[in-house]
């Protein structure tokens, strides 16, 4: 038997504290979710409406910009994060950064797909103060996804081409070493 006294609190106390912290975190996240669902759609619709100011051209331009940029940046971040093997914590942090980068599009999506009063109020605000923003934002997001897929295809194609070129050079080098040089005259 081990006669050395234990230093620190017993295991039950440690697990009880962890469970309490976990329960408090879940309750806090649920509360923040309800608060965000009641506040964020209206707030975001007014911010976009202030930027567009009722202009259809402004709605299209801002929607394309937000849709493209705030889809391309998270996709780039996710590609960077998951392209190489990294520790789980690093992946988690980089995934959270990608979610934060996508926040404008997520807020717009919350207005479009939301069924609460705040989402409906946000839809009405966007209809009046930012016409064509929602559809242009979707178009920008689709363009960003297409651009990301094309970029990934080009990078993979380039990698395959370099591998093929290296293989062909090695074959040519081996062929030159096997064949004797031509005899003069």
N, C-alpha and C positions, 0 to 999 in steps of 0.2 A: 504494500500500500504506500501511497505517496503521503508523507507526513507534513509536507510544506503547506502552510496556510495559503488560502486563496486570497489574491489581492484584487480588489474591485468588487462591484456588485454581483450578486448571483445571476445566473443566466435567465431566470424567469423575469427578473426586474428589467434586464436589458431588452428582452423580447416584448415585455409589456409596454415599455417606453416606445419601442419601434412600432408596435401595433397602434398605440395612441397617436403617434405622429402621423402614421399612414391614414388613419381614420380622419384626423383633423385635416390633412391635405386633401382627401377626397371630398369632404364636406365643403372646404374652401373652394375647390375647383367647381363643384356643382353650383355653389352660390355665385361665383364669378361668371359661370356660364349663363345662369338666369339673368344676372345683371347685364351681361354683355348682350344677350338676346333682346333685352328691353331697351338698351341704350345705343349700341353700336350701329344698327342699320339706319336709324334716323340721323345720327351724327355723321356717318359716312356719306349719306345722300346729300346732306347740307354742305359738306366740304366739297364734294364734286360739283354740286349745283353752284356754289360760289365761284368755282374755277371756270365753269362753262358759261354761266350767266345767260342761259336760255338760247344760246347759239347752236344751231344744228351742226355747222362746220366745226365749232369748238368741241361739241360732244363727240363727233366722229374722231377728230384729231386726238383728243385726250383719251378717248376709249381705246383707240389703236395703240397709243403710247403705253397706257397702263396695262392693257392686255398683253402686249408684246414683251415689254420690259419685265413686268412682274410675273411672267411665266418663264421667260428665258433665263433670268437670274437664278430662280430656284432650280430649274433643270440643270443649269451649269454647276450649281453648287452640289446637287445630288450626284451628278456624273463625277465630279471631283471627289466627293466623299466616298462613293462606293466603287470607284475605279480600281483602287488598291485595297489590299487587306489592311485594316486598321483595327485598333482596339474598339470594343463595344462603346465605351464612353465617348470616344472621338466620333464614331458614327452617330451616336445619339445627339451630341452637341451640334454636329454639322447638319443633321436632319432638322433640328429645331431652328437653326439659322435659315435653312431653306423655307421652313414654314413662315418665319418672320418676313422673309423676302417676298413671299406670296401673299402676305396679309391684305394688300389692296384688292387683289382678285378674289380672295376668300370673302372679304366684306361684301363685294359686289355680288358674288355667288350667294351669300347669305340673304341678300335683299331679293334676288331673283327666285330662289328656291324656298325662302322662308314662308311660314304660314302664320306667323304672329302679327299682332297689331303694328309693331315697330317695322317689320319687313314690308307690310302693306303701305305704311306711311312713307317708307323709303322709296317704294316703287312710285307712288304718286309724286313725291318730290323730284325724283329723277325724270319722270315723264314731263314735268313742267319746267324745271330749272336746267336739266341736262338731257335734252332730247337726243336720241341715237347713241347715247353713251353705252348702254348695256349691250346692244348688238355689236357696236364697234369694239368693245372690250372683248367680247367673245371672238370676233374675227382676229383681233390682235393675238389672243391666246392661241388660236388655231394656227396662225402663221408662225408663232414662236415654236410650237410643237413640231410643225413641218420643218422649220429651219434646224431644229435640234436633231431631228431624225436624219435630215440630209447631211448635216455636219458629221454625225456619227457614222453614216455610210461612207462619206469621203475619207474620214480618218481610218476606218477599217480597210477600205479599198487601197489607200496609200500604204498601209502596213503590209497587206497581201502583196502589193506590187514590189515593195522593197524586199520582201522575203523571196519572191520569185526571181528578182534580179540577182540577189545573192546566190541563189541556187544555180542559176544559169552561168554566172561568172565562175563558180566552182567547177561546174561541168566543163566549161571551156578550158579552164586551167588544167584540169585532169586530162582532157583530150589532147592538149598541146604537149603535155609531158609524156603521153603514151606514143604519139606519132613522132617518128624521127624527122629532123629537118630535111628538106628536099636536097638532093645531090646537085652540085653545081654542074652546069653545062650539059 
